[in-house]
Amino acid sequence: MAANPNFPSSTFAGTHFAELFGPEVLDPSGLGDMGLATVVDKMKFKSTINEVDDTVVFQTPSATFSSQSTQASTTEVNLEVVPFEFHKEIELSTIYSSWLSENLAPGSMNDYSYDELVNIYLQKVYQPKWKQGASHLILNGKTGLAADIGVISFSAAYTGLFPLLNADNSVTKNGLSGQTQLTIASVTKAALAVVTLSSGSAATSRLFVGSTVSIRLSAGGGFTAMNGDFEIMSITSDTVITINLDTSGFAGAYTGDTAKVRYINRSNIINILSNHITRTKTVVRRAGASIILSQELADEWQFAIAASKMGGGFAPVSAETLSYVGDRMVILDNMPANTIGTWLRKHVFYGYDLSNDETYLKMLWQGERGDETYRLRGRNKTGVAITQAFQPEMMLTTPEA
């Protein structure tokens, strides 16, 4: 169904500033850009990848050959791409009420046709959000896309990279539950939920306004919807915080002391990074694997370093190089909150048909068939899989464990 852009009424008899502006949308760095996955391109449906392994036996020397009894193994990784599309129809029948009408071509038959305006929508709005949504899908699956970017509504199953890592029990995990979590004693229903933590939580020194916390294990009535990642809006005391979650319409009552607040921020990131590195396989680190984290956690690490230097009487004015005890850090956009990863590119397989599918959108004028509208269409196919033979070589610090 065609939709007309919202054109404001002409209320000011002045001049029209010709340039139009769109929202600021992140141009995300992805698995392929960062060298964090083995890319399998030109995929139409499925691809099978083989992984091989065996051991060597150091045996007593003998003049006669005696083969070791181990059996070499070949493991299959099945990578499947999932197709999804974007459709949008635009009609401009009410453009006459806006300042933009002065740019319509002469002739009444041109009153519905304004290629430049639709191109601006395509390039400044739909194209960047199409790419951002595709990047989110690859890493997180079909849940959690920001509402101002879009909605993922296709029916096919799609498991993103981090859900795959969290679901695989063989991947080495550094769970935040064993390092840094606070218990929620009660929740007051409000447009911004008021969360009361258990005594001794020391929220004023452990948590920070603007940081993202991951709430898990919440139970009772509709309060399972509180299991998610939320920004801290205020910290009232050592035991009371507010988060950007509207609980005013939740049914039932919160089951006290079930939910856990898990977090990584400047108060604990040095210790958590240390634990993450300690548990990462030495061979993986020596092979050049990076510490993979979000921009938010990279900032928290910078804040922690700055605070330590301030304590020593030095005021930092520039950012530190993104590395920790010799291990390089890289920022992967669209990562889930409070998560850190380390793996080699051979551990993750990222498939697509053509690399520019995530940015390419068609704009088709329908006037030739009698419909004075524009149709925008995009189509993409992507998929991700992880190693089936070497999961213990992958390291994940996660709020899910």
C-alpha positions as CSV (number, residue, x, y, z in Angstrom):
1,M,0.0,0.0,0.0
2,A,1.4,3.4,-1.0
3,A,2.1,5.8,1.8
4,N,2.3,9.6,1.5
5,P,5.2,11.3,3.3
6,N,4.0,13.7,6.0
7,F,4.3,17.2,4.3
8,P,3.9,20.1,6.7
9,S,1.5,22.9,5.7
10,S,2.9,26.1,4.3
11,T,2.8,28.5,7.3
12,F,5.7,30.8,6.7
13,A,5.9,33.2,3.8
14,G,9.7,33.1,3.4
15,T,12.2,31.3,1.2
16,H,12.7,27.5,1.1
17,F,16.1,26.1,2.0
18,A,16.6,23.4,-0.6
19,E,18.7,20.9,1.2
20,L,17.0,18.1,3.1
21,F,18.4,16.1,6.0
22,G,17.9,12.6,7.3
23,P,18.5,10.8,10.6
24,E,22.0,9.9,11.7
25,V,22.3,6.1,11.2
26,L,25.4,4.2,12.0
27,D,27.3,2.7,9.1
28,P,28.2,-0.5,11.0
29,S,31.5,-2.4,10.9
30,G,30.8,-6.0,10.3
31,L,32.3,-9.5,10.6
32,G,33.8,-9.3,7.1
33,D,35.2,-5.8,7.5
34,M,36.9,-6.6,10.8
35,G,38.4,-10.0,9.6
36,L,36.3,-11.8,12.3
37,A,34.8,-14.4,10.0
38,T,35.5,-16.6,7.0
39,V,33.4,-15.1,4.3
40,V,31.5,-17.4,1.9
41,D,30.1,-15.3,-0.9
42,K,27.9,-15.9,-4.0
43,M,25.7,-18.2,-1.9
44,K,22.2,-19.0,-3.1
45,F,21.1,-21.5,-0.5
46,K,23.5,-23.8,1.5
47,S,27.2,-24.4,1.7
48,T,29.1,-27.2,3.6
49,I,32.5,-26.4,5.1
50,N,34.9,-29.1,6.3
51,E,37.1,-28.9,9.4
52,V,39.8,-31.5,10.0
53,D,41.6,-32.8,13.1
54,D,43.8,-35.6,14.4
55,T,46.6,-36.2,17.0
56,V,50.1,-37.5,16.7
57,V,51.5,-40.3,18.8
58,F,55.1,-40.2,19.9
59,Q,56.0,-43.9,19.9
60,T,59.0,-46.1,20.6
61,P,61.4,-46.2,17.6
62,S,61.0,-49.4,15.5
63,A,62.5,-50.7,12.2
64,T,59.0,-51.9,11.2
65,F,56.3,-49.4,10.5
66,S,53.5,-49.3,13.2
67,S,50.8,-46.9,12.4
68,Q,49.1,-45.1,15.3
69,S,45.6,-46.2,15.9
70,T,43.9,-42.7,16.0
71,Q,41.4,-41.9,13.4
72,A,41.5,-38.5,11.6
73,S,38.2,-36.7,11.7
74,T,36.4,-34.5,9.2
75,T,33.6,-32.3,10.7
76,E,31.0,-30.6,8.6
77,V,29.7,-27.1,9.2
78,N,26.5,-26.4,7.3
79,L,26.0,-22.7,6.5
80,E,22.6,-21.6,5.2
81,V,21.6,-18.2,4.0
82,V,18.1,-16.8,4.7
83,P,16.4,-14.4,2.3
84,F,14.6,-11.3,3.4
85,E,13.2,-8.3,1.6
86,F,12.2,-4.6,2.0
87,H,9.2,-3.2,0.2
88,K,8.0,0.4,0.3
89,E,5.5,2.3,-1.9
90,I,5.4,6.1,-1.9
91,E,2.9,8.4,-3.4
92,L,3.1,12.2,-3.4
93,S,-0.5,13.3,-3.9
94,T,-0.4,15.9,-1.1
95,I,3.0,17.4,-1.9
96,Y,1.2,20.5,-3.1
97,S,0.7,21.5,0.6
98,S,4.4,21.7,1.2
99,W,7.3,24.0,0.2
100,L,8.7,21.1,-1.9
101,S,5.9,21.6,-4.5
102,E,7.9,24.4,-6.1
103,N,10.4,21.7,-7.4
104,L,7.7,19.8,-9.3
105,A,8.2,19.8,-13.1
106,P,5.8,22.0,-15.1
107,G,2.6,20.3,-16.2
108,S,-0.2,18.9,-14.1
109,M,0.7,15.3,-15.1
110,N,3.9,15.8,-13.1
111,D,2.2,16.6,-9.8
112,Y,2.9,13.1,-8.5
113,S,6.5,12.8,-9.8
114,Y,9.5,14.0,-7.8
115,D,12.5,11.6,-8.3
116,E,14.9,13.8,-6.3
117,L,12.7,13.7,-3.1
118,V,12.2,9.9,-3.3
119,N,15.9,9.5,-3.9
120,I,16.6,11.5,-0.7
121,Y,14.3,9.2,1.3
122,L,16.1,6.2,-0.3
123,Q,19.7,7.4,0.4
124,K,19.2,9.2,3.7
125,V,16.6,7.0,5.4
126,Y,15.9,3.6,3.9
127,Q,19.3,2.6,2.7
128,P,21.3,3.2,5.9
129,K,18.5,1.6,8.0
130,W,18.4,-1.4,5.7
131,K,22.1,-1.9,6.2
132,Q,21.9,-1.3,10.0
133,G,19.1,-3.8,10.3
134,A,21.0,-6.4,8.2
135,S,24.1,-6.1,10.4
136,H,22.0,-6.4,13.6
137,L,20.3,-9.6,12.2
138,I,23.7,-11.3,11.5
139,L,24.9,-10.8,15.0
140,N,21.7,-11.0,17.1
141,G,19.1,-12.8,15.1
142,K,15.5,-11.5,14.8
143,T,15.1,-9.9,18.2
144,G,16.3,-6.6,19.7
145,L,16.4,-4.3,16.6
146,A,16.0,-0.7,17.7
147,A,12.4,0.5,16.9
148,D,13.7,3.7,15.2
149,I,15.6,1.5,12.7
150,G,12.8,-1.0,11.9
151,V,11.1,-4.3,12.5
152,I,12.2,-7.8,11.5
153,S,9.0,-9.6,10.6
154,F,9.9,-12.4,8.1
155,S,8.8,-15.9,9.3
156,A,11.9,-17.9,8.5
157,A,14.2,-18.9,11.4
158,Y,17.4,-16.9,11.7
159,T,19.9,-17.5,14.5
160,G,22.5,-14.7,14.8
161,L,26.1,-15.2,15.8
162,F,25.8,-14.4,19.5
163,P,22.7,-16.5,20.1
164,L,24.7,-19.4,18.5
165,L,27.6,-18.8,20.8
166,N,25.4,-18.5,23.9
167,A,23.5,-21.7,23.1
168,D,26.7,-23.8,22.4
169,N,27.8,-25.4,25.7
170,S,31.2,-26.2,24.2
171,V,32.1,-22.6,23.7
172,T,34.3,-21.3,26.6
173,K,32.2,-19.0,28.7
174,N,33.0,-16.3,31.2
175,G,29.6,-15.8,32.9
176,L,28.9,-12.4,34.5
177,S,26.7,-14.2,37.1
178,G,29.9,-15.5,38.8
179,Q,31.6,-12.1,38.7
180,T,29.4,-9.1,38.9
181,Q,25.6,-9.2,39.5
182,L,23.2,-7.5,41.8
183,T,19.8,-8.9,43.0
184,I,16.5,-7.0,42.4
185,A,14.5,-7.0,45.6
186,S,11.4,-5.2,44.2
187,V,10.1,-3.2,41.2
188,T,7.8,-0.2,41.3
189,K,5.6,0.0,38.2
190,A,6.2,3.2,36.3
191,A,6.9,4.7,32.9
192,L,10.5,4.5,34.0
193,A,10.7,1.4,36.2
194,V,12.0,2.1,39.7
195,V,14.2,-0.9,40.7
196,T,15.1,-1.6,44.3
197,L,18.2,-3.6,44.7
198,S,19.1,-5.8,47.7
199,S,20.9,-4.2,50.6
200,G,24.7,-3.8,50.2
201,S,24.4,-3.3,46.4
202,A,26.5,-0.1,46.5
203,A,24.9,1.1,43.3
204,T,26.3,4.6,43.6
205,S,29.9,3.2,43.2
206,R,29.2,0.2,41.0
207,L,26.7,1.6,38.5
208,F,26.6,4.7,36.3
209,V,23.8,6.8,34.7
210,G,23.8,6.1,31.0
211,S,25.4,2.6,31.2
212,T,23.5,-0.4,30.0
213,V,22.6,-3.2,32.4
214,S,21.5,-6.7,31.4
215,I,18.6,-8.0,33.6
216,R,18.1,-11.7,33.6
217,L,15.9,-14.3,35.4
218,S,13.1,-11.9,36.2
219,A,9.9,-13.7,37.0
220,G,6.3,-13.0,38.1
221,G,3.3,-11.9,36.0
222,G,4.3,-9.9,33.0
223,F,7.8,-9.2,34.5
224,T,9.5,-11.7,32.2
225,A,9.5,-8.7,29.8
226,M,12.0,-7.2,32.2
227,N,14.6,-9.7,30.9
228,G,16.5,-7.5,28.6
229,D,19.1,-4.7,28.3
230,F,18.3,-1.3,29.6
231,E,19.9,2.1,30.1
232,I,20.2,3.4,33.7
233,M,18.3,6.7,33.8
234,S,19.1,7.7,37.4
235,I,20.7,6.3,40.6
236,T,18.8,7.5,43.7
237,S,20.8,5.6,46.3
238,D,22.9,2.6,46.9
239,T,19.8,0.4,46.4
240,V,17.5,2.4,44.1
241,I,17.9,3.0,40.3
242,T,15.5,3.7,37.4
243,I,15.8,2.2,34.0
244,N,14.3,3.0,30.6
245,L,11.6,0.3,30.8
246,D,7.9,1.1,31.0
247,T,6.4,-1.3,33.5
248,S,3.2,0.6,34.2
249,G,1.1,-1.8,32.1
250,F,2.7,-5.0,33.4
251,A,0.2,-7.6,34.7
252,G,0.8,-9.4,38.0
253,A,3.5,-8.8,40.5
254,Y,7.3,-9.2,40.4
255,T,8.6,-12.2,42.2
256,G,11.1,-10.7,44.6
257,D,14.8,-11.5,44.5
258,T,14.5,-13.4,41.2
259,A,16.0,-10.9,38.7
260,K,19.7,-10.3,38.5
261,V,21.4,-7.1,37.2
262,R,24.6,-8.0,35.3
263,Y,26.9,-5.3,33.9
264,I,30.3,-4.4,32.6
265,N,31.3,-0.8,33.2
266,R,34.3,1.3,34.3
267,S,34.0,0.0,37.9
268,N,34.8,-3.6,36.8
269,I,35.9,-3.8,33.2
270,I,39.6,-4.2,34.0
271,N,38.9,-7.3,36.2
272,I,36.5,-8.7,33.6
273,L,38.9,-8.2,30.7
274,S,41.6,-9.8,32.8
275,N,39.4,-12.9,33.4
276,H,38.4,-13.0,29.8
277,I,42.0,-13.0,28.6
278,T,43.1,-15.5,31.3
279,R,40.5,-18.0,30.0
280,T,41.2,-17.5,26.3
281,K,43.3,-20.3,24.9
282,T,47.0,-19.3,24.6
283,V,47.2,-20.7,21.1
284,V,44.3,-18.5,20.0
285,R,45.9,-15.4,21.5
286,R,49.2,-16.2,19.9
287,A,47.5,-16.7,16.6
288,G,46.5,-13.0,16.7
289,A,42.9,-13.1,17.9
290,S,41.4,-9.8,19.0
291,I,39.3,-8.8,22.0
292,I,35.9,-8.0,20.4
293,L,33.7,-5.5,22.2
294,S,31.1,-2.8,21.5
295,Q,31.7,0.9,21.4
296,E,30.0,1.3,24.8
297,L,32.5,-1.1,26.4
298,A,35.4,0.4,24.6
299,D,34.3,3.7,26.1
300,E,34.0,2.2,29.6
301,W,37.5,0.8,29.3
302,Q,38.8,4.3,28.4
303,F,36.9,5.8,31.4
304,A,38.5,3.2,33.7
305,I,42.0,4.0,32.4
306,A,41.3,7.7,32.7
307,A,40.1,7.3,36.3
308,S,43.2,5.4,37.2
309,K,45.5,8.1,35.7
310,M,43.5,10.8,37.4
311,G,44.1,9.0,40.7
312,G,47.8,9.3,40.1
313,G,47.6,13.0,39.5
314,F,47.6,12.9,35.7
315,A,44.7,14.3,33.7
316,P,44.3,12.3,30.4
317,V,43.3,14.4,27.4
318,S,43.6,11.7,24.6
319,A,42.3,8.2,24.1
320,E,44.4,5.2,24.9
321,T,45.3,2.7,22.1
322,L,42.7,-0.1,22.0
323,S,44.8,-2.9,23.4
324,Y,45.1,-4.6,26.8
325,V,48.3,-6.5,27.9
326,G,49.3,-6.8,24.2
327,D,46.0,-8.0,22.9
328,R,44.4,-5.8,20.3
329,M,40.8,-4.7,20.8
330,V,38.4,-4.2,17.9
331,I,34.9,-2.6,18.0
332,L,32.2,-4.6,16.4
333,D,29.0,-2.6,16.0
334,N,25.6,-4.1,16.9
335,M,27.1,-6.4,19.6
336,P,24.8,-7.4,22.4
337,A,25.2,-5.4,25.7
338,N,27.8,-6.5,28.3
339,T,29.4,-9.0,26.0
340,I,33.1,-9.6,25.1
341,G,34.3,-12.1,22.6
342,T,37.5,-13.6,21.2
343,W,37.8,-16.0,18.3
344,L,39.7,-16.5,15.0
345,R,38.2,-15.9,11.6
346,K,38.2,-19.7,11.0
347,H,35.8,-20.2,13.9
348,V,33.0,-18.1,12.3
349,F,31.5,-18.5,8.8
350,Y,29.5,-15.6,7.3
351,G,27.6,-16.2,4.1
352,Y,25.9,-13.9,1.7
353,D,25.1,-13.7,-2.0
354,L,26.6,-10.3,-3.0
355,S,28.3,-7.9,-0.6
356,N,26.4,-4.9,-1.8
357,D,23.0,-6.6,-1.2
358,E,23.0,-4.9,2.2
359,T,23.0,-1.4,0.7
360,Y,21.4,-1.9,-2.7
361,L,17.8,-0.8,-3.1
362,K,15.8,-0.4,-6.3
363,M,13.6,2.7,-7.0
364,L,11.0,2.0,-9.6
365,W,8.5,4.6,-11.0
366,Q,5.1,3.0,-11.6
367,G,3.7,5.7,-13.9
368,E,4.1,3.6,-17.0
369,R,1.5,1.2,-15.7
370,G,-0.9,3.9,-14.6
371,D,0.0,4.1,-10.9
372,E,1.6,7.4,-10.1
373,T,3.7,6.0,-7.3
374,Y,7.3,4.9,-6.6
375,R,8.2,1.5,-5.3
376,L,11.4,0.8,-3.4
377,R,12.6,-2.8,-3.1
378,G,15.6,-4.5,-1.5
379,R,16.5,-8.2,-1.2
380,N,19.3,-9.8,0.8
381,K,20.4,-13.3,1.8
382,T,22.7,-13.8,4.8
383,G,23.6,-16.5,7.3
384,V,26.1,-17.3,10.0
385,A,27.5,-20.5,11.5
386,I,30.2,-21.4,14.0
387,T,32.9,-24.1,14.1
388,Q,31.6,-27.6,15.0
389,A,35.1,-28.9,15.9
390,F,36.8,-26.2,17.8
391,Q,34.2,-24.5,19.9
392,P,36.4,-24.5,23.1
393,E,38.8,-22.2,21.2
394,M,36.1,-19.5,21.2
395,M,35.8,-17.3,24.2
396,L,32.7,-15.4,25.3
397,T,32.1,-13.2,28.3
398,T,28.3,-13.0,28.5
399,P,25.4,-11.9,30.7
400,E,23.6,-15.1,29.7
401,A,25.7,-17.3,32.0
